[in-house]
Amino acid sequence: MLDISYGYYLISLFILTGIIILLLDVKSYSKNNQKKEKKFALFLGWANIIFGSGFYIVSWVYQRWFW
């Protein structure tokens, strides 16, 4: 398993990039009327946030009950 400090770095990186994608990319694709790119950016942004949150929950459960 990853070292805990690297795990938190990965979690924060996933969540931060998801937020940045949702704020910047989706907005620019909406302005330029690029529907397919906007849809994929929405998917990618939310997937990053969900993966980051999921990794955080798994890490918390592992440290709480199995460590």
C-alpha positions as CSV (number, residue, x, y, z in Angstrom):
1,M,0.0,0.0,0.0
2,L,1.1,3.6,-0.5
3,D,2.6,5.6,2.2
4,I,0.0,7.7,3.9
5,S,1.5,11.0,2.9
6,Y,1.5,10.0,-0.8
7,G,-2.1,8.8,-0.5
8,Y,-3.2,12.2,0.8
9,Y,-1.3,13.8,-2.0
10,L,-3.1,11.6,-4.5
11,I,-6.5,12.3,-3.0
12,S,-6.0,16.1,-3.0
13,L,-4.7,16.0,-6.5
14,F,-7.8,14.1,-7.8
15,I,-10.2,16.4,-6.0
16,L,-8.3,19.6,-7.0
17,T,-8.0,18.7,-10.7
18,G,-11.7,17.7,-10.7
19,I,-12.7,21.1,-9.4
20,I,-10.4,22.9,-11.8
21,I,-11.8,21.0,-14.8
22,L,-15.4,21.8,-13.7
23,L,-14.6,25.5,-13.2
24,L,-12.4,26.2,-16.2
25,D,-13.0,23.7,-19.0
26,V,-16.7,23.3,-18.7
27,K,-17.2,27.1,-18.7
28,S,-15.0,27.6,-21.8
29,Y,-16.7,24.7,-23.7
30,S,-20.1,26.2,-22.9
31,K,-19.1,29.6,-24.2
32,N,-17.8,28.0,-27.5
33,N,-20.8,25.8,-27.9
34,Q,-18.8,22.6,-27.9
35,K,-21.3,20.1,-26.6
36,K,-19.3,16.9,-26.8
37,E,-16.2,18.4,-25.2
38,K,-18.4,19.9,-22.4
39,K,-20.0,16.6,-21.7
40,F,-16.7,14.8,-21.5
41,A,-15.2,17.5,-19.3
42,L,-18.2,17.2,-16.9
43,F,-17.7,13.4,-16.8
44,L,-13.9,13.7,-16.2
45,G,-14.3,16.4,-13.6
46,W,-16.9,14.5,-11.6
47,A,-15.0,11.3,-12.0
48,N,-11.9,12.9,-10.5
49,I,-13.9,14.2,-7.5
50,I,-15.6,10.9,-7.0
51,F,-12.3,8.9,-7.2
52,G,-10.6,11.3,-4.8
53,S,-13.5,11.1,-2.3
54,G,-13.7,7.3,-2.7
55,F,-9.9,7.0,-2.0
56,Y,-10.3,9.2,1.0
57,I,-13.1,7.1,2.4
58,V,-11.2,3.8,1.7
59,S,-8.1,5.3,3.4
60,W,-10.1,6.5,6.4
61,V,-11.8,3.1,6.8
62,Y,-8.5,1.3,6.5
63,Q,-6.8,3.5,9.1
64,R,-9.8,3.4,11.4
65,W,-10.5,-0.4,11.5
66,F,-7.5,-2.2,10.0
67,W,-4.5,-0.3,11.0
